[in-house]
Amino acid sequence: MLAPWAVEITDRVDLEALRERVVHSDVEAAFPDRAGTEPFISTLRASVEENLSLLRAVLNGSLLLEDVQLHQPLVLGALQAQLRIPQAAMQRSYRVGFTVMWEEWTTALVERAPAEADPDLSSQVVELTRLILAYQDHVAIQVADRLSAEEQALNMSRAHVRHRLIEDVLANPHTLLSPADLTTIGYSLDLHHLAVLLPAMAEGAASRFAVGMADAAGTRHSLTLPRELSASVVWLGRATAWTTAARQAVRACLEAVGTTATLGEPGRGIDGFRESLAQAEEAEVIRRAAGASLVSPVLEHAEVGLEILLMRDRQRAVRFVRDELGALAGDTQEAARLRETLETSYRLGSHVATAAHLHVHEHTVRNRLRKVEEVLAHPLTQRSTEVQVALRLARLL
């Protein structure tokens, strides 16, 4: 056990600040693709918080290691299994997280030890290290067992097999499915497919909503796949090619419930199945870059096809914007105001309409556009296509 003076020091460590350091280190080292995924981060934070609280109780002697009862770390283990996060990532997160904890507590012990405790300091650091490593081993074994049990249960479930088959189709263009596989999926890949990405709708809600979208499109064929804890993709399949009216009906259905959605282009067969989702995911990247204020809640790939094409080479896109807009691309309120006025003028086509839309006087619009011409060093009638493209890119960059 730790000496009373060492217990007093370890009890004074700020667990809330330490928790955030551990969470940040875990995400950076073991779960970089989960950064910003709030349901996962919240569960990770709760697990770290419980571990810190229990570990401090072990350090100060108020709780025996064999009496430690885990809850949140086991919840995290189950979640990792559902998300198909490998055990290696879990193990790495524990190594990294407990290293951060050890560094915090040993640093506090060394820096705050009273002068008379100096001869005993090294033994207390050793004892602290022993307790932390023993706790880490105790917890990691239980979490690994929970993760293994959850993985085994998932592997035996029909839903998991179905999801794995779909993921295989998406990942490998040479995947061959047996009649039994197709029956398990419950959706024909020979149809004309339209992928609808729902970035804020979990699988259960998306599956129910898919029925309404399919009905609006005049079909009975739909397939739902979870992409994250709160994100899903729905494929709607038609035996015949998608018509403009059918696509508009799906869009109207989405807009009616006010959900966020991103649509790919329709495609036929297994290639169209993959490509429609890939297009929806490309468009979703643009949505996130642009922000909710710049794109509608329901976004179609065709609406941002130009941005997708140009943003594939970000450095070249940045140079293009700077070359075309010059100081107009600056990160100032004045530059933003001039860009907004110019973009509105291009879209509406007249000073009067632009002034009404921006709620300013027509003379203000004229003065701003005159200033724009000075910055661009050429009339607005020249290079209008290039300038409009640069304005669209500037919103993303």
Secondary structure per residue as TSV (DSSP state, phi and psi in degrees):
chain	resnum	aa	ss	phi	psi
A	1	M	-	360.0	157.8
A	2	L	-	-77.3	150.8
A	3	A	-	-67.8	156.2
A	4	P	H	-55.4	-40.0
A	5	W	H	-67.2	-33.3
A	6	A	H	-71.0	-39.0
A	7	V	H	-61.3	-42.6
A	8	E	H	-60.5	-39.8
A	9	I	H	-69.6	-46.3
A	10	T	H	-64.7	-31.4
A	11	D	H	-70.0	-21.5
A	12	R	T	-88.1	-5.2
A	13	V	S	-64.2	134.6
A	14	D	-	-74.5	101.4
A	15	L	H	-69.9	-30.6
A	16	E	H	-65.5	-46.3
A	17	A	H	-65.8	-39.9
A	18	L	H	-64.4	-38.7
A	19	R	H	-57.1	-45.9
A	20	E	H	-66.5	-35.7
A	21	R	H	-64.0	-42.9
A	22	V	H	-65.8	-45.4
A	23	V	H	-59.0	-46.6
A	24	H	H	-60.5	-44.5
A	25	S	H	-66.2	-40.3
A	26	D	H	-62.2	-47.1
A	27	V	H	-62.9	-44.7
A	28	E	H	-64.7	-39.5
A	29	A	H	-89.1	-35.3
A	30	A	H	-118.8	-26.3
A	31	F	-	-131.8	49.8
A	32	P	G	-60.6	-30.3
A	33	D	G	-78.3	-4.1
A	34	R	G	-103.0	0.1
A	35	A	T	-59.3	128.8
A	36	G	T	86.8	-5.2
A	37	T	-	-86.9	93.2
A	38	E	H	-58.2	-44.1
A	39	P	H	-58.3	-39.7
A	40	F	H	-69.7	-45.0
A	41	I	H	-62.2	-39.1
A	42	S	H	-63.3	-41.2
A	43	T	H	-68.0	-40.5
A	44	L	H	-62.0	-43.7
A	45	R	H	-62.5	-42.2
A	46	A	H	-64.1	-37.7
A	47	S	H	-65.5	-46.0
A	48	V	H	-62.8	-41.7
A	49	E	H	-61.4	-43.5
A	50	E	H	-66.6	-42.1
A	51	N	H	-60.3	-43.0
A	52	L	H	-63.1	-42.3
A	53	S	H	-64.8	-44.9
A	54	L	H	-67.8	-40.5
A	55	L	H	-64.5	-40.3
A	56	R	H	-62.9	-37.9
A	57	A	H	-63.8	-36.0
A	58	V	H	-68.2	-41.2
A	59	L	H	-64.5	-38.6
A	60	N	T	-89.4	2.3
A	61	G	T	84.3	4.1
A	62	S	S	-83.1	-8.3
A	63	L	S	-142.9	128.9
A	64	L	-	-79.5	146.2
A	65	L	G	-57.8	-40.6
A	66	E	G	-69.6	-13.5
A	67	D	G	-96.2	1.3
A	68	V	-	-66.2	124.2
A	69	Q	-	-113.5	120.2
A	70	L	-	-96.1	146.6
A	71	H	S	-132.0	-67.2
A	72	Q	H	-61.9	-40.2
A	73	P	H	-60.3	-33.4
A	74	L	H	-73.6	-34.4
A	75	V	H	-61.4	-42.3
A	76	L	H	-63.5	-40.4
A	77	G	H	-61.2	-42.4
A	78	A	H	-64.7	-39.8
A	79	L	H	-65.5	-40.1
A	80	Q	H	-61.1	-36.6
A	81	A	H	-66.1	-42.4
A	82	Q	H	-63.2	-34.2
A	83	L	T	-87.6	4.1
A	84	R	T	59.9	34.8
A	85	I	-	-81.6	124.7
A	86	P	-	-65.7	155.0
A	87	Q	H	-59.4	-33.0
A	88	A	H	-59.0	-37.7
A	89	A	H	-67.5	-40.9
A	90	M	H	-61.7	-46.1
A	91	Q	H	-63.0	-40.0
A	92	R	H	-64.8	-40.3
A	93	S	H	-61.5	-37.8
A	94	Y	H	-69.7	-40.7
A	95	R	H	-61.8	-47.5
A	96	V	H	-66.5	-46.3
A	97	G	H	-61.7	-45.4
A	98	F	H	-73.7	-24.1
A	99	T	H	-65.3	-42.5
A	100	V	H	-61.7	-43.7
A	101	M	H	-61.2	-46.4
A	102	W	H	-60.1	-44.4
A	103	E	H	-60.7	-42.0
A	104	E	H	-64.4	-48.4
A	105	W	H	-71.5	-40.4
A	106	T	H	-68.0	-37.7
A	107	T	H	-62.0	-44.0
A	108	A	H	-62.0	-40.1
A	109	L	H	-64.3	-44.0
A	110	V	H	-69.9	-42.5
A	111	E	H	-75.5	-29.9
A	112	R	H	-107.8	1.8
A	113	A	-	-61.9	133.6
A	114	P	-	-65.5	155.1
A	115	A	G	-58.7	-38.3
A	116	E	G	-71.8	-12.3
A	117	A	G	-90.8	0.5
A	118	D	H	-54.4	-44.3
A	119	P	H	-62.9	-25.2
A	120	D	H	-97.0	-2.7
A	121	L	H	-62.5	-46.6
A	122	S	H	-61.8	-39.2
A	123	S	H	-67.3	-33.1
A	124	Q	H	-71.4	-35.8
A	125	V	H	-64.3	-41.8
A	126	V	H	-62.8	-45.0
A	127	E	H	-64.9	-40.5
A	128	L	H	-60.3	-45.4
A	129	T	H	-61.8	-43.1
A	130	R	H	-61.1	-44.4
A	131	L	H	-65.4	-41.9
A	132	I	H	-66.3	-43.5
A	133	L	H	-66.6	-37.0
A	134	A	H	-65.3	-41.7
A	135	Y	H	-64.9	-44.1
A	136	Q	H	-57.1	-46.3
A	137	D	H	-63.7	-42.6
A	138	H	H	-60.2	-45.0
A	139	V	H	-74.5	-45.1
A	140	A	H	-60.7	-37.0
A	141	I	H	-64.0	-45.0
A	142	Q	H	-64.8	-42.7
A	143	V	H	-67.0	-40.2
A	144	A	H	-63.3	-39.7
A	145	D	H	-64.2	-41.1
A	146	R	H	-65.9	-42.2
A	147	L	H	-62.5	-43.0
A	148	S	H	-63.9	-42.2
A	149	A	H	-64.3	-42.1
A	150	E	H	-66.0	-41.6
A	151	E	H	-61.9	-41.0
A	152	Q	H	-64.4	-42.3
A	153	A	H	-64.6	-40.7
A	154	L	H	-66.0	-40.7
A	155	N	H	-63.7	-24.1
A	156	M	H	-90.3	-10.6
A	157	S	S	-84.7	146.5
A	158	R	H	-62.4	-39.4
A	159	A	H	-61.9	-41.1
A	160	H	H	-65.2	-43.4
A	161	V	H	-60.6	-42.0
A	162	R	H	-62.3	-46.0
A	163	H	H	-63.2	-40.4
A	164	R	H	-65.0	-40.1
A	165	L	H	-61.9	-43.5
A	166	I	H	-65.7	-42.0
A	167	E	H	-63.0	-36.8
A	168	D	H	-63.7	-41.5
A	169	V	H	-61.6	-41.2
A	170	L	H	-70.5	-34.9
A	171	A	H	-85.4	-29.3
A	172	N	-	-126.4	111.1
A	173	P	T	-66.1	-13.5
A	174	H	T	-101.5	11.9
A	175	T	-	-62.7	130.9
A	176	L	-	-110.2	125.1
A	177	L	-	-106.2	135.7
A	178	S	-	-80.8	165.1
A	179	P	H	-55.5	-36.1
A	180	A	H	-65.9	-39.1
A	181	D	H	-61.5	-44.9
A	182	L	H	-64.1	-35.5
A	183	T	H	-66.2	-39.8
A	184	T	H	-64.0	-42.7
A	185	I	H	-64.9	-40.8
A	186	G	T	74.4	29.3
A	187	Y	S	-156.0	133.1
A	188	S	-	-82.8	130.3
A	189	L	T	-86.2	1.1
A	190	D	T	-88.0	-1.1
A	191	L	S	-78.1	177.1
A	192	H	E	-91.2	116.1
A	193	H	E	-103.7	145.5
A	194	L	E	-129.9	116.1
A	195	A	E	-87.5	131.1
A	196	V	E	-119.7	108.3
A	197	L	E	-86.1	127.0
A	198	L	E	-116.4	89.1
A	199	P	T	-71.8	-8.2
A	200	A	T	-129.3	28.8
A	201	M	-	-134.5	121.8
A	202	A	-	-70.6	166.2
A	203	E	H	-57.9	-44.6
A	204	G	H	-59.3	-49.8
A	205	A	H	-65.6	-37.7
A	206	A	H	-65.1	-39.1
A	207	S	H	-62.4	-41.1
A	208	R	H	-68.8	-40.7
A	209	F	H	-68.3	-29.9
A	210	A	H	-59.5	-33.0
A	211	V	H	-62.2	-43.5
A	212	G	H	-66.5	-39.3
A	213	M	H	-66.4	-41.9
A	214	A	H	-62.9	-41.3
A	215	D	H	-62.4	-41.0
A	216	A	H	-64.3	-33.4
A	217	A	T	-84.5	-2.2
A	218	G	T	75.7	36.8
A	219	T	-	-143.0	164.2
A	220	R	-	-111.6	3.7
A	221	H	E	-100.2	121.9
A	222	S	E	-151.3	154.5
A	223	L	E	-143.7	132.7
A	224	T	E	-118.8	137.7
A	225	L	E	-135.6	128.4
A	226	P	E	-71.0	141.1
A	227	R	E	-109.0	-33.5
A	228	E	E	-147.3	-173.1
A	229	L	T	-59.6	-38.9
A	230	S	T	-124.3	28.3
A	231	A	E	-136.5	144.5
A	232	S	E	-145.0	164.9
A	233	V	E	-127.2	138.9
A	234	V	E	-118.6	128.4
A	235	W	E	-99.5	131.1
A	236	L	E	-107.4	128.8
A	237	G	E	-117.0	136.8
A	238	R	E	-122.3	146.2
A	239	A	S	-71.0	-26.7
A	240	T	S	-114.4	167.8
A	241	A	-	-59.5	149.1
A	242	W	-	-69.8	131.4
A	243	T	-	-95.9	162.7
A	244	T	H	-60.2	-39.4
A	245	A	H	-64.1	-39.7
A	246	A	H	-66.5	-41.4
A	247	R	H	-66.1	-40.4
A	248	Q	H	-65.1	-34.1
A	249	A	H	-65.6	-40.0
A	250	V	H	-64.1	-44.0
A	251	R	H	-62.2	-42.5
A	252	A	H	-62.6	-37.1
A	253	C	H	-63.2	-42.7
A	254	L	H	-66.4	-43.9
A	255	E	H	-67.3	-31.3
A	256	A	H	-64.7	-33.6
A	257	V	H	-94.1	-4.7
A	258	G	T	71.0	25.9
A	259	T	-	-90.1	159.1
A	260	T	-	-86.4	131.0
A	261	A	E	-151.3	149.2
A	262	T	E	-131.0	127.9
A	263	L	E	-109.8	138.4
A	264	G	-	-84.7	-173.4
A	265	E	-	-90.9	149.1
A	266	P	-	-63.5	146.3
A	267	G	E	-149.3	152.0
A	268	R	E	-102.6	146.3
A	269	G	H	71.0	-168.6
A	270	I	H	-66.3	-34.4
A	271	D	H	-66.9	-42.0
A	272	G	H	-66.0	-32.5
A	273	F	H	-60.2	-46.5
A	274	R	H	-71.6	-46.8
A	275	E	H	-65.4	-38.0
A	276	S	H	-62.3	-40.6
A	277	L	H	-67.3	-43.4
A	278	A	H	-58.7	-39.8
A	279	Q	H	-67.2	-41.1
A	280	A	H	-62.1	-40.2
A	281	E	H	-68.5	-37.2
A	282	E	H	-61.8	-44.5
A	283	A	H	-66.4	-33.5
A	284	E	H	-65.9	-35.4
A	285	V	H	-59.9	-42.4
A	286	I	H	-65.5	-40.6
A	287	R	H	-57.9	-46.0
A	288	R	H	-66.0	-36.6
A	289	A	H	-69.4	-37.9
A	290	A	H	-76.6	-34.9
A	291	G	-	92.2	155.0
A	292	A	T	-62.1	-26.5
A	293	S	T	-75.6	-15.4
A	294	L	T	-105.9	-13.5
A	295	V	S	-131.9	155.2
A	296	S	-	-74.9	157.9
A	297	P	S	-58.0	-33.7
A	298	V	E	-105.6	115.8
A	299	L	E	-120.3	133.6
A	300	E	E	-106.9	147.2
A	301	H	G	-52.9	-41.7
A	302	A	G	-62.1	-26.7
A	303	E	G	-70.8	-25.1
A	304	V	G	-125.3	22.6
A	305	G	H	-58.4	-39.0
A	306	L	H	-65.1	-44.3
A	307	E	H	-62.3	-41.4
A	308	I	H	-59.7	-45.4
A	309	L	H	-62.1	-47.2
A	310	L	H	-76.3	-28.4
A	311	M	T	-81.3	-2.3
A	312	R	T	-68.1	-22.2
A	313	D	S	-122.9	88.6
A	314	R	H	-62.1	-41.8
A	315	Q	H	-62.1	-41.2
A	316	R	H	-67.8	-36.2
A	317	A	H	-63.3	-41.6
A	318	V	H	-61.6	-44.6
A	319	R	H	-63.6	-39.4
A	320	F	H	-61.6	-45.7
A	321	V	H	-62.2	-44.7
A	322	R	H	-66.1	-39.2
A	323	D	H	-66.9	-39.4
A	324	E	H	-82.0	-37.8
A	325	L	H	-101.4	-20.9
A	326	G	G	57.7	-131.4
A	327	A	G	-65.2	-17.1
A	328	L	G	-65.7	-18.4
A	329	A	G	-86.6	0.8
A	330	G	S	-64.5	157.2
A	331	D	S	-93.3	61.2
A	332	T	S	-129.1	161.1
A	333	Q	H	-63.5	-38.4
A	334	E	H	-64.6	-45.2
A	335	A	H	-64.0	-40.8
A	336	A	H	-64.2	-39.5
A	337	R	H	-64.7	-42.3
A	338	L	H	-67.5	-39.3
A	339	R	H	-63.3	-42.6
A	340	E	H	-62.4	-43.1
A	341	T	H	-65.0	-44.1
A	342	L	H	-64.6	-44.7
A	343	E	H	-63.0	-41.8
A	344	T	H	-66.2	-39.0
A	345	S	H	-63.7	-43.7
A	346	Y	H	-60.4	-41.6
A	347	R	H	-73.4	-40.4
A	348	L	H	-94.3	-24.6
A	349	G	-	85.7	-0.6
A	350	S	S	-150.0	152.9
A	351	H	H	-64.8	-37.9
A	352	V	H	-64.6	-48.4
A	353	A	H	-65.2	-38.1
A	354	T	H	-64.0	-43.9
A	355	A	H	-62.0	-42.9
A	356	A	H	-64.9	-40.8
A	357	H	H	-66.5	-38.7
A	358	L	H	-89.4	-4.5
A	359	H	T	61.1	44.0
A	360	V	S	-131.0	171.5
A	361	H	-	-76.3	151.3
A	362	E	H	-58.6	-35.8
A	363	H	H	-63.5	-35.1
A	364	T	H	-62.7	-42.1
A	365	V	H	-62.5	-44.7
A	366	R	H	-60.8	-43.4
A	367	N	H	-65.0	-39.9
A	368	R	H	-66.6	-43.0
A	369	L	H	-68.5	-31.6
A	370	R	H	-65.5	-39.7
A	371	K	H	-64.9	-38.6
A	372	V	H	-59.8	-44.7
A	373	E	H	-62.1	-35.9
A	374	E	H	-65.0	-41.5
A	375	V	H	-68.7	-42.5
A	376	L	H	-74.8	-22.6
A	377	A	T	66.2	28.7
A	378	H	S	-162.7	157.4
A	379	P	-	-62.6	156.2
A	380	L	T	-67.7	-18.6
A	381	T	T	-75.1	-15.7
A	382	Q	S	-94.9	141.8
A	383	R	S	51.6	35.2
A	384	S	H	-64.0	-36.6
A	385	T	H	-63.8	-47.9
A	386	E	H	-62.5	-41.4
A	387	V	H	-65.5	-41.8
A	388	Q	H	-65.1	-39.0
A	389	V	H	-64.1	-42.8
A	390	A	H	-62.2	-37.4
A	391	L	H	-64.4	-40.2
A	392	R	H	-65.4	-40.8
A	393	L	H	-68.8	-35.7
A	394	A	H	-60.1	-31.2
A	395	R	H	-66.9	-26.3
A	396	L	H	-89.9	-28.4
A	397	L	-	-92.7	360.0
